[in-house]
Amino acid sequence: MPKKILILGGLGYIGSVLFKIIKQEEWEVDIMDNHLYRDIHPLNPYIEADIRNKDQIESIFKNYDVIVNLAAIVGDPACLIDTNLAIEMNCIGARNIAEICKKLKKFIVHISTCSIYGSEPNRIVKEEDEGFPIDFYGQTKYTQERLIREICNDNHCILRLGTAYGLSPRMRYDLVVNTFAARALKFKKITIFGGEQERPFVHIRDISRAIVHVIKYNLRGIYNVRGENLSLLKLGEIVRDITNCEIEINRNIVDKRSYMVDSTKLINTGFEFKYNIDYAVKEIVNSPTALEFHKGIYSNLKLAERVKIAKTIGKRDLLLINGGIAVDDRGTLNFANEFNFYGVKRFYQVQNFNTTTIRAFHGHVNEAKYVYVSKGSAIVAAVKLDDIKSPSKNQKVNRYILSDRNPQILFIPPKHANGFKPLVEDTRILFFSTSSLEESKGDDYRFPADYWGNEIWEVENR
């Protein structure tokens, strides 16, 4: 009888490849994901649900035979952006998954990490070795394993992955092999911090194949999954030989983890690793995404920062931050001491050619803005969007007069549209945005200047 597989966190780096590989089997497969990183546009269909909502996911799990758990905040930098969220997702969420799998008697393939071994230089670690993670992410994954083992009895398999690499539809360039390849292509140079640290590496396709292998042969217990043990220096040399890049050694070690991993246990079940770093580097340098590796969508850290900013700024209301002007014998000083640059990623200045032009309305779901008139004066309008694509025309429009004679900064939260009209010639307006230009391009909704009426822009005669 064909199996029904549910991939938790299947919109991520590994899940996007795993979904395609499982589709090649005679099994039904679906993705469940909370789509936490909204800047990523899913390429595969999915069920939107959150592992923190126990009742919600129990109703979904009932329909499947095997649960593959990839759901997590992945990587130490991303976890440290919001440790509370990381604990909720990686620990509380894992407990919910384990308890439901036990209740419904579902087999779970739990994806862990070799980071739980911490730093074990000059020795090869095996599954029976006690983990001692030295980073926060590793600690959350260690907790996950303990929960799965204690709650799910023997109806589980845990795969401890080496450092993943290789192309994915949801690409990551914050992984060392991937970033080395991309930097070698773009800059003809890579920098290695330290170099003697040993790491286990595994291609994303072999990870996916290992998961299929576990399901197909009904494996139980814990298995290390690594294709190659390499020092960072040796890794750099492989990349250099393929790309002809230069190698710079920086002796300041940023990441002190050093360990090698034994995968004999998995190999003895009949599994064979098929992909290596040479293969991955060649496919990455030929990828259209390699030259744009710096973009935020390819970094879990930058995506986590975006979530953190959206969570905090998204709770704030429209706010007018008052400033003032100080004058002495040297000149004047305009200030706004109650303003800070939290979440700001860029700024731009706008200057209209005349006072009759209205720039309106720009709406955003995720982006917030701070508006400051550095010269002249302007009408600035902001309206909350009850529907991002077709907002009600009865929404209240908040109208402000900003002027360099009375320094103020207007904060416009996400899910608002804004526009402005200069009142005097040569007015200059500074916008400080919480989104990068790349992020803003997919989060821009426009409405005519008269969408909420023309009276917004009229100046009363006095």
Stockholm file with secondary structure:
# STOCKHOLM 1.0

chainA/1-462         MPKKILILGGLGYIGSVLFKIIKQEEWEVDIMDNHLYRDIHPLNPYIEADIRNKDQIESIFKNYDVIVNLAAIVGDPACLIDTNLAIEMNCIGARNIAEICKKLKKFIVHISTCSIYGSEPNRIVKEEDEGFPIDFYGQTKYTQERLIREICNDNHCILRLGTAYGLSPRMRYDLVVNTFAARALKFKKITIFGGEQERPFVHIRDISRAIVHVIKYNLRGIYNVRGENLSLLKLGEIVRDITNCEIEINRNIVDKRSYMVDSTKLINTGFEFKYNIDYAVKEIVNSPTALEFHKGIYSNLKLAERVKIAKTIGKRDLLLINGGIAVDDRGTLNFANEFNFYGVKRFYQVQNFNTTTIRAFHGHVNEAKYVYVSKGSAIVAAVKLDDIKSPSKNQKVNRYILSDRNPQILFIPPKHANGFKPLVEDTRILFFSTSSLEESKGDDYRFPADYWGNEIWEVENR
#=GR chainA/1-462 SS CCCEEEEETTTSHHHHHHHHHHHTTTSEEEEEECCCCTTSCCSSCCEECCTTCHHHHHHHHTTCSEEEECCSCCSHHHHHHCHHHHHIIIIIHHHHHHHHHHHHTCEEEEEEEGGGGCCCTTSEECTTSCCCCCSHHHHHHHHHHHHHHHHSTTSEEEEEECEEESCCSSCCSSSHHHHHHHHHHHHSEEEEESSCCEEEEEEHHHHHHHHHHHHHTTCCEEEEECSEEEEHHHHHHHHHHHHCCEEEEECCCSCCCCCEECCHHHHTTTCCCCCCHHHHHHHHHTSTTGGGTTSGGGCHHHHHHHHHHHHHHTTCCCEEEECEEEEETTEEEEECTTCCCTTCCEEEEECCSSSSCCEEEEEESSCCEEEEEEESEEEEEEEECSSSSSCCTTSCEEEEEEETTBCEEEEECSSEEEEEEESSTTCEEEEEESSCHHHHHTSCEECCTTTTCSGGGCCCCC
#=GC SS_cons         CCCEEEEETTTSHHHHHHHHHHHTTTSEEEEEECCCCTTSCCSSCCEECCTTCHHHHHHHHTTCSEEEECCSCCSHHHHHHCHHHHHIIIIIHHHHHHHHHHHHTCEEEEEEEGGGGCCCTTSEECTTSCCCCCSHHHHHHHHHHHHHHHHSTTSEEEEEECEEESCCSSCCSSSHHHHHHHHHHHHSEEEEESSCCEEEEEEHHHHHHHHHHHHHTTCCEEEEECSEEEEHHHHHHHHHHHHCCEEEEECCCSCCCCCEECCHHHHTTTCCCCCCHHHHHHHHHTSTTGGGTTSGGGCHHHHHHHHHHHHHHTTCCCEEEECEEEEETTEEEEECTTCCCTTCCEEEEECCSSSSCCEEEEEESSCCEEEEEEESEEEEEEEECSSSSSCCTTSCEEEEEEETTBCEEEEECSSEEEEEEESSTTCEEEEEESSCHHHHHTSCEECCTTTTCSGGGCCCCC
//
